Amino acid sequence: MDTTQLLKGVLDLAVLAALRDEDGYGYDILRRLRGAGLEEVGDASVYGTLRRLFNAGFLNTYVVPSDEGPHRKYYALNASGRAELQRSGKIWHGFATTMDDLLRERGAA
C-alpha cells in the first residue's frame, strides 16, 4: 500500500499533534514527524501544511533570533488549533477503529 496517499489525508492532524506539547520551527516539526515513524513525509508537504494551518487560524507564529544562522519562525497551537486537534483526533480514532474491525481476521464459523 502506498503510504504517501494515506499521509496526505492525515498530515494536518499529524502536524497539530506534533505541536501539542511544544512549539516548533519547520525543520524541527519535520524531525518530530519522522522520528514518530512518518519517514516518508516530505519537507515541502510539512511547510505547506504549516502555512495552511496558520491561514486557517489554528496556529500562531513568532520569530526567534539565531546567532548561528537565519532567524527561526516558530509555530504554536492556539485555542482553535487545540480544538481542531481534539475534533480531528476523535474522527481519526473512529476511522481507525472501523478499519481495525474490518481488517481483523474473523474466526472460523
N, C-alpha and C positions, 0 to 999 in steps of 0.2 A: 504494500500500500504506500502511496506517495504521501509522506508526512507533510510536505510543503503545503498541500491543499488543506490539510487539517489545521496547520499552523495559521494560515491566512484567516481562518474563521475564529480563532481564539487569541490572536495576538493582542488585541485591545485588552482583554481580560488578563493575559499574562503580564503585560506591562503594568497595568494597575496593581496587580498582585505583587510585582517586583518592587513597587514603590510603597507598599502598605506600611512597612516598618521603618523605612529610611529614605530620605530624599536621595536623588542621584543624578548624575550627568549622563549624557547619551552613551558613551562607551562603557561606563560603569553599569548601566542598566543592561546593556548587551552582554556583558560578562556575567551578570547575575542570571540572566535567562539561559545562557549557555551552560553555566555551572549547575543549573537546576535540571539540565537534561535536554534543553531545546537547542542542541548543537547546530541545527540547520538554519536557525534564524539568521537572516541577513542584516547587515549594517543599515542599508537603505530602508529596509522594512521597519526597523525599530525607530529610526529617526522620523520617518513618515508617520508612524503611529503616534509618536510623541507630539508631533505638530497637530495631528488630527485631534488627539485627546485634549491638548491645550485649547485649540479652537472651539472644541465642544464645551469648554468650561469646566473640565474635570481636573485640570492641573494648573498650578501656579508655577511661575518661574522666577529665578533670581540668579544673579551672576556673582561668582566668587573669583576674585583676582588670584592669579597664579604667578609665582616668581620664576617658575621653570618653563613657561610657555604661555599660550593664549589663555585668557580668562575662560572659566568653565560655566556654562549655563546649566543650572540645576533645576530639576523638576520635582515638584512636591504635590502629593494628593491634597485636594481641598475637600470641603464637606460634600460637594456634589460628586467628586471623584470617589469618595468613600461610599457614598450611597450607590453609585453605579457599580462599584466593585461588589458590594453586597447583593445588589439586584442581579447582576450578571453571574455571580458565583452561584446563586440559587438556581438559575436557569441551567448552568453548566452541570451542577450536581444532579439535577433531574434528568438531563440528557445522558450523562454518563451512567446513571443507574439504569436507564432504559436500555442503553447499549450493552451494559454488562448482563442484563437479563436476557437480551436477545442472543448474546454470544455464549452464554453459559450452556454447557452441554447438558442435555436432559438425560436422565437415567432411562434405562430400557424399561419399557412398559410391561 
